[in-house]
Amino acid sequence: MKLDEIGMKIKSLRKEKGFTQQQLADISGISRVTLGKFERAQLGSITLKTLDIILDALGYEIDFKRKNRFNLPSLDEL
């Protein structure tokens, strides 16, 4: 996932969980305005700790994935 897609994904997950922006912002310790900007990819700077808290509240965690340089499926994906 690219950096500018994270905010849109968080918005989608937030809605799936039934959280308002205010509820998720309160859990994450940030303002609703900051969360809204992050969801719209208007805010390029958010701490990794805050991102981890947001994802934890949504039931997700940060994970690393090897970048596929040739856009071919990996053996696991076949």
C-alpha positions as a Markdown table, in Angstrom:
| # | Residue | x | y | z |
|---|---|---|---|---|
| 1 | Met | 0.0 | 0.0 | 0.0 |
| 2 | Lys | 1.3 | 3.4 | -0.9 |
| 3 | Leu | 1.6 | 6.2 | 1.7 |
| 4 | Asp | -1.2 | 8.3 | 0.2 |
| 5 | Glu | -3.6 | 5.3 | 0.2 |
| 6 | Ile | -3.3 | 4.7 | 4.0 |
| 7 | Gly | -5.7 | 7.5 | 4.9 |
| 8 | Met | -8.4 | 6.3 | 2.5 |
| 9 | Lys | -8.0 | 2.7 | 3.9 |
| 10 | Ile | -8.3 | 4.0 | 7.5 |
| 11 | Lys | -11.5 | 5.8 | 6.6 |
| 12 | Ser | -12.9 | 2.7 | 5.0 |
| 13 | Leu | -12.0 | 0.6 | 8.1 |
| 14 | Arg | -13.4 | 3.2 | 10.4 |
| 15 | Lys | -16.7 | 3.1 | 8.7 |
| 16 | Glu | -16.8 | -0.7 | 8.6 |
| 17 | Lys | -16.3 | -0.7 | 12.4 |
| 18 | Gly | -19.0 | 1.9 | 12.8 |
| 19 | Phe | -16.7 | 4.6 | 14.4 |
| 20 | Thr | -17.3 | 8.3 | 13.8 |
| 21 | Gln | -14.2 | 10.4 | 13.1 |
| 22 | Gln | -14.6 | 11.9 | 16.6 |
| 23 | Gln | -14.7 | 8.5 | 18.3 |
| 24 | Leu | -11.6 | 7.2 | 16.5 |
| 25 | Ala | -9.8 | 10.5 | 17.1 |
| 26 | Asp | -10.6 | 10.4 | 20.8 |
| 27 | Ile | -9.2 | 6.8 | 21.0 |
| 28 | Ser | -6.1 | 7.8 | 19.1 |
| 29 | Gly | -5.4 | 11.0 | 21.0 |
| 30 | Ile | -5.6 | 13.3 | 18.0 |
| 31 | Ser | -8.1 | 15.9 | 16.9 |
| 32 | Arg | -11.0 | 15.0 | 14.6 |
| 33 | Val | -9.7 | 17.7 | 12.2 |
| 34 | Thr | -6.3 | 15.9 | 12.1 |
| 35 | Leu | -7.9 | 12.5 | 11.5 |
| 36 | Gly | -10.1 | 14.0 | 8.7 |
| 37 | Lys | -7.2 | 15.6 | 7.0 |
| 38 | Phe | -5.3 | 12.3 | 7.3 |
| 39 | Glu | -8.2 | 10.4 | 5.8 |
| 40 | Arg | -8.3 | 12.8 | 2.8 |
| 41 | Ala | -4.5 | 12.6 | 2.3 |
| 42 | Gln | -4.2 | 16.3 | 3.1 |
| 43 | Leu | -1.9 | 15.6 | 6.0 |
| 44 | Gly | 1.4 | 14.0 | 5.2 |
| 45 | Ser | 2.8 | 13.9 | 8.7 |
| 46 | Ile | 1.5 | 11.7 | 11.4 |
| 47 | Thr | 3.6 | 9.8 | 13.9 |
| 48 | Leu | 4.1 | 6.1 | 13.6 |
| 49 | Lys | 2.9 | 5.7 | 17.2 |
| 50 | Thr | -0.4 | 7.5 | 16.3 |
| 51 | Leu | -0.8 | 5.4 | 13.2 |
| 52 | Asp | -0.2 | 2.3 | 15.3 |
| 53 | Ile | -2.9 | 3.4 | 17.8 |
| 54 | Ile | -5.4 | 4.1 | 15.0 |
| 55 | Leu | -4.8 | 0.7 | 13.5 |
| 56 | Asp | -5.0 | -1.0 | 16.8 |
| 57 | Ala | -8.4 | 0.6 | 17.5 |
| 58 | Leu | -9.5 | -0.7 | 14.1 |
| 59 | Gly | -8.2 | -4.2 | 14.8 |
| 60 | Tyr | -5.1 | -4.0 | 12.5 |
| 61 | Glu | -1.4 | -3.7 | 12.9 |
| 62 | Ile | 1.5 | -2.5 | 10.8 |
| 63 | Asp | 3.1 | -5.2 | 8.7 |
| 64 | Phe | 6.0 | -5.2 | 6.2 |
| 65 | Lys | 5.6 | -6.6 | 2.7 |
| 66 | Arg | 8.3 | -7.1 | 0.2 |
| 67 | Lys | 7.9 | -4.8 | -2.8 |
| 68 | Asn | 7.3 | -6.7 | -6.0 |
| 69 | Arg | 9.4 | -5.0 | -8.6 |
| 70 | Phe | 7.8 | -6.6 | -11.6 |
| 71 | Asn | 4.1 | -6.6 | -10.6 |
| 72 | Leu | 4.0 | -10.4 | -10.9 |
| 73 | Pro | 2.2 | -12.5 | -8.3 |
| 74 | Ser | 4.4 | -14.1 | -5.7 |
| 75 | Leu | 4.4 | -17.9 | -5.2 |
| 76 | Asp | 2.1 | -17.4 | -2.2 |
| 77 | Glu | -0.4 | -15.6 | -4.3 |
| 78 | Leu | -0.5 | -18.2 | -7.0 |
